Amino acid sequence: MHDVLLRQAVADDLTALVQLENRCFTDDRISRRSFRRFLEMPRDRLIVAEQGSELVGYCLVLMNAATRLARIYSIAVSPTVRGRGVGEQLVREAEKEAVEADRIIMRLEVREDNAGAINLYKRLGYRQFGTYRDYYEDHGDALRFERRILYYEPSREYLPVPYYPQTTEFTCGPSALIMAMAALDEDQQLNTLEELKIWREATTIFMLAGHGGCGPHGLALSAWHRGFEASAWISQEGALFKDTVRNDDKKRVLELVHEGFLHDIGQTGIQLHHDPLTLEAMEAALHEGRIPVILISTWQLNRSRVPHWVTVCAMDEDFVYLHDPEIDTDVGETVADKQYLPVDKRVFGKMSSYGRNQPLQAAVIVGPKRP
């Protein structure tokens, strides 16, 4: 058997592509006109598999212009070479092309009754995250899969940041702070007891529903009391998260807690800035060996408007790299999905604020242990 060669499709492949499409599919076929348009679209990728002089497969990858997403729009393998790994080669080549185009996530749709393709995607690390009902011409449903394909390569430019996942639904702040401190002190504890101790110290008492969340003042104090330098950047003065409670008594409790935090900060060397932390200042802190812990809105991540703390580990020309302490195992997330998570700088600008009327931007920068 001849080896399979993968390459970019060219105009001379048009007839062979249409023939392969008609051989592989009876419905939802890509037309000759559409193939021609995809061949002429410089942003997208049309990869073909060639064996000898025969075109035996293709993979069409669409690159979203507005996001860092890539999508396998269609993939086909000739019946003459099925079961020989051609589909896997095409998927891996598609991912390589998408990474070179700075895409973070690869997505695809597959018929819910296509067991072979589903098993392949799962084996390659794809996880299902949704379903399209009545997606195909015959009214069949499509399962939606995705995989993170872009990973940060640690360099000497920034401190390595150990990863620590939160062990409760309400301790993202302590977990993010623990990661920052562990990057600066190898003896820093990374365990649930330390996580809960910090939550008790830094909680704002009330926030949304359930347990209280941690604010920047409390997290900065927790870092300081453990011997680290710390500064807090907060875009507004006064008690935070007051709009998350409706009861006047609870609002007064938040105000009293805030006053207590300010009093305690006044007894330390914590620098308190009532300004948002810019990307430039964040990058400068990283270069100085300091680790930012940032409050974000999870809307850009999972369409949930919840305040959430993450640790900033690195930056480059295009991305801010985060450790996100929350791992949703119910949807198949793993530790690898949440380490050095690349976020487009344009998206990060929207993500790093919480609230609608007066968006809150908050950050704690943790510095080295004090002498």
C-alpha positions in Angstrom: 0.0 0.0 0.0 1.3 3.5 -0.9 1.8 5.9 2.0 -0.8 8.6 2.3 0.3 12.1 1.6 -1.4 15.1 3.3 -1.3 18.5 1.6 -3.3 21.6 1.0 -6.0 21.3 -1.7 -5.5 23.2 -4.9 -7.9 24.2 -7.7 -7.0 21.1 -9.7 -8.4 18.9 -6.9 -11.9 20.3 -7.4 -13.3 17.4 -9.5 -11.8 14.7 -7.3 -13.2 16.4 -4.2 -16.7 16.4 -5.6 -16.4 12.8 -6.6 -15.2 11.8 -3.2 -18.0 13.8 -1.6 -20.6 12.0 -3.7 -19.0 8.6 -2.9 -19.0 9.2 0.9 -22.3 11.0 1.5 -25.9 10.8 0.3 -27.2 13.8 2.2 -25.7 17.2 3.2 -23.2 17.1 0.4 -20.9 20.1 -0.2 -21.5 21.4 -3.8 -18.9 22.0 -6.4 -19.5 25.7 -6.1 -19.0 25.6 -2.3 -15.8 23.6 -2.7 -14.5 26.2 -5.1 -15.4 29.0 -2.6 -13.6 27.2 0.2 -10.5 26.7 -2.0 -10.4 30.5 -2.6 -10.9 31.4 1.1 -7.3 32.1 2.5 -8.4 32.0 6.1 -9.8 28.4 6.0 -7.9 25.2 5.3 -8.9 22.4 3.0 -6.5 19.4 3.6 -6.5 16.4 1.3 -5.2 12.9 1.7 -3.6 11.5 -1.4 -2.5 7.9 -2.1 -0.6 7.5 -5.2 -2.6 9.5 -7.8 -5.9 9.0 -6.0 -7.5 11.5 -3.6 -8.7 9.4 -0.7 -9.8 11.9 1.9 -10.2 15.5 2.9 -10.8 17.7 5.9 -12.3 21.1 5.7 -11.4 23.4 8.6 -13.1 26.8 9.1 -11.3 29.5 11.0 -13.7 32.0 12.7 -12.6 35.5 12.0 -14.0 37.0 15.2 -12.7 34.4 17.7 -9.8 32.0 18.2 -12.0 29.0 17.4 -11.5 26.5 14.5 -14.1 24.1 13.3 -13.9 20.9 11.3 -16.8 21.5 9.0 -16.5 18.3 7.1 -14.3 15.3 6.9 -14.5 12.4 4.4 -12.4 9.2 3.8 -12.8 7.0 0.8 -14.3 3.5 1.5 -11.2 2.0 -0.1 -8.9 3.1 2.8 -11.2 3.2 5.8 -9.9 1.6 8.9 -6.3 2.5 8.1 -6.0 5.6 10.2 -6.5 8.2 7.4 -9.3 10.0 9.3 -7.0 10.3 12.4 -4.2 11.7 10.2 -6.5 14.3 8.8 -7.8 15.4 12.2 -4.3 15.7 13.6 -3.2 17.7 10.5 -6.3 19.9 10.9 -5.3 20.6 14.5 -1.7 21.4 13.5 -2.9 23.9 10.9 -5.3 25.5 13.4 -2.6 25.9 16.0 -0.3 27.6 13.5 -3.2 30.0 12.9 -3.3 30.7 16.7 -6.6 28.9 17.3 -7.3 27.7 20.8 -10.2 25.3 20.5 -11.2 22.9 17.7 -14.9 22.1 17.4 -16.8 19.7 15.2 -20.2 18.1 14.8 -20.9 14.4 14.2 -24.1 12.4 13.7 -25.2 10.9 16.9 -25.4 7.4 15.3 -21.9 7.6 13.8 -20.2 5.4 16.5 -16.9 5.0 14.6 -16.3 8.7 14.3 -17.5 9.4 17.9 -15.0 6.8 19.2 -12.2 8.3 17.1 -12.9 11.8 18.4 -13.1 10.7 22.0 -9.8 8.8 21.6 -8.2 11.9 20.3 -9.3 13.9 23.4 -12.5 15.5 22.2 -15.4 15.9 24.7 -19.0 16.5 24.0 -20.4 19.8 25.0 -23.7 20.1 23.3 -26.3 18.8 20.8 -27.8 20.3 17.7 -31.3 18.9 17.2 -32.7 18.4 13.7 -29.3 19.3 12.2 -29.0 17.2 9.1 -31.2 17.1 6.0 -32.8 13.9 7.2 -33.6 15.6 10.6 -30.9 13.7 12.4 -29.2 15.1 15.5 -25.6 16.2 15.7 -23.4 15.9 18.7 -21.0 18.8 19.3 -17.4 18.0 20.4 -14.5 20.2 21.2 -10.8 20.0 22.2 -8.3 22.5 23.4 -5.4 22.4 20.9 -3.2 25.3 21.8 -1.0 24.9 24.9 1.5 27.2 26.5 5.2 26.2 26.3 6.7 27.2 29.7 9.8 29.4 29.3 12.3 31.1 31.5 10.7 34.4 30.9 8.1 33.8 33.7 8.0 31.9 36.9 6.4 28.4 36.6 3.0 28.4 38.5 1.9 25.1 40.1 -1.7 24.2 39.5 -4.2 23.7 42.3 -7.9 22.9 41.7 -10.5 24.3 44.0 -12.2 21.6 46.1 -15.4 23.4 46.8 -17.7 25.5 44.6 -17.0 28.7 46.6 -13.2 28.7 47.0 -11.9 29.9 43.6 -10.3 32.9 45.3 -8.3 31.0 47.9 -7.3 28.4 45.2 -6.1 31.1 42.8 -4.2 32.8 45.6 -2.6 29.4 46.7 -1.3 29.0 43.1 0.2 32.4 43.1 1.9 31.9 46.5 3.2 28.4 45.5 4.9 30.0 42.5 6.9 32.2 44.9 7.5 29.8 47.7 8.0 26.0 47.2 7.0 25.4 50.8 3.5 26.9 50.3 0.8 24.4 51.3 -1.5 23.2 48.5 -4.3 21.5 50.3 -8.0 21.9 51.3 -7.2 22.9 54.8 -5.2 25.9 53.6 -7.9 26.6 51.0 -10.6 26.8 53.6 -8.4 28.8 56.1 -8.0 31.5 53.4 -11.7 31.5 52.6 -12.5 32.1 56.2 -10.1 35.0 56.3 -11.1 36.6 53.0 -14.8 36.0 52.5 -17.1 38.9 52.1 -19.9 37.0 54.0 -22.6 37.4 51.4 -22.5 37.1 47.6 -25.1 35.7 45.2 -26.6 32.6 46.7 -25.0 30.1 49.1 -21.6 30.6 50.7 -19.9 34.0 50.6 -17.2 34.7 48.1 -13.8 36.3 48.6 -12.9 39.8 47.7 -9.6 41.5 46.8 -9.1 43.1 50.2 -9.3 39.8 52.0 -7.2 37.9 49.6 -4.5 40.6 49.8 -4.5 40.4 53.6 -4.3 36.6 53.4 -1.2 36.8 51.3 0.3 39.5 53.5 -0.3 37.5 56.7 1.6 34.6 55.1 4.6 36.7 54.6 4.2 37.8 51.0 4.3 41.2 49.5 0.8 42.2 48.1 -1.0 44.9 46.4 -4.6 45.3 45.4 -6.1 47.0 42.4 -9.8 47.8 42.6 -11.7 50.0 40.2 -14.3 51.3 42.7 -14.3 52.3 46.4 -16.7 51.1 49.0 -18.1 47.7 49.9 -18.0 45.3 46.9 -20.8 43.0 45.7 -23.5 45.0 47.4 -25.7 44.6 44.4 -25.7 40.8 44.9 -27.8 41.1 48.0 -31.2 42.8 48.5 -31.6 42.8 52.2 -30.6 46.0 53.9 -29.2 44.2 56.9 -27.0 42.1 54.7 -25.8 45.2 52.9 -24.9 46.7 56.2 -22.9 43.6 57.1 -21.0 43.9 53.8 -20.2 47.5 54.7 -18.9 46.5 58.1 -16.8 43.7 56.7 -15.4 46.2 54.2 -14.5 48.7 56.9 -12.8 45.9 58.8 -10.7 45.0 55.8 -9.7 48.6 55.3 -8.7 48.9 58.9 -6.6 45.7 58.7 -4.9 46.8 55.5 -4.0 50.1 57.1 -1.9 48.1 59.6 0.1 46.5 56.8 2.3 47.6 53.8 -0.3 46.5 51.3 -0.6 49.0 48.5 -4.2 49.7 47.6 -5.0 51.2 44.2 -8.4 52.4 43.2 -7.7 51.9 39.5 -8.1 48.9 37.2 -5.0 46.8 36.5 -4.0 47.3 32.9 -2.6 44.6 30.7 0.7 46.5 30.6 0.9 46.7 34.4 0.0 43.0 34.6 2.8 42.0 32.2 5.3 44.2 34.1 4.3 42.4 37.3 4.9 39.0 35.7 8.3 40.1 34.4 9.2 41.3 38.0 8.4 37.9 39.4 5.0 38.8 40.8 1.8 36.8 40.2 -1.5 38.5 39.5 -4.8 37.0 40.8 -7.7 38.4 38.8 -11.5 38.6 39.2 -13.3 37.7 36.0 -16.8 37.2 34.8 -17.3 33.6 33.6 -19.6 34.8 30.8 -16.8 34.6 28.2 -16.0 31.1 29.4 -19.3 29.3 30.0 -22.1 32.0 29.5 -22.6 32.2 33.3 -22.4 35.6 34.9 -20.6 34.6 38.0 -17.6 36.3 39.6 -14.6 34.0 39.5 -10.9 34.2 40.5 -8.1 33.0 38.3 -4.3 33.1 38.4 -2.4 34.8 35.6 0.7 32.8 34.7 2.1 34.3 31.5 1.4 36.6 28.6 2.6 36.9 25.0 1.7 39.0 22.0 -1.7 37.5 21.6 -2.8 35.7 24.8 -3.1 35.9 28.5 -2.5 32.5 30.0 -4.5 31.6 33.1 -4.8 28.8 35.7 -8.5 28.4 36.2 -9.0 26.5 39.5 -12.5 25.3 38.6 -12.7 21.9 36.8 -16.1 20.8 35.7 -15.8 17.0 35.6 -19.5 16.7 34.7 -18.7 17.9 31.2 -15.4 16.0 30.9 -13.0 18.7 31.9 -9.6 17.7 33.2 -6.7 19.4 34.8 -5.0 19.8 31.4 -8.0 21.9 30.2 -7.5 24.5 33.0 -3.7 25.0 33.1 -2.1 27.8 31.1 -5.5 28.4 29.5 -4.9 30.9 26.6 -7.4 33.8 26.4 -7.2 36.2 23.6 -6.2 39.6 24.9 -9.3 41.2 23.3 -11.5 38.7 25.1 -9.6 39.1 28.3 -10.4 42.8 28.3 -14.1 42.0 28.5 -13.6 39.1 30.8 -11.7 40.9 33.5 -14.6 42.9 34.8 -17.7 41.9 36.6 -21.2 43.5 36.6 -23.2 45.6 34.2 -24.0 49.1 35.6 -20.7 49.8 37.3 -18.3 47.0 36.2 -15.9 46.0 38.9 -12.3 45.3 38.0 -10.3 43.7 40.8 -6.9 42.1 41.1 -4.4 41.1 43.8 -0.7 41.0 42.8 1.3 38.7 45.0 5.0 39.4 45.4 8.0 37.5 46.9 8.2 36.7 50.6 9.2 39.8 52.7 12.6 39.7 54.5 
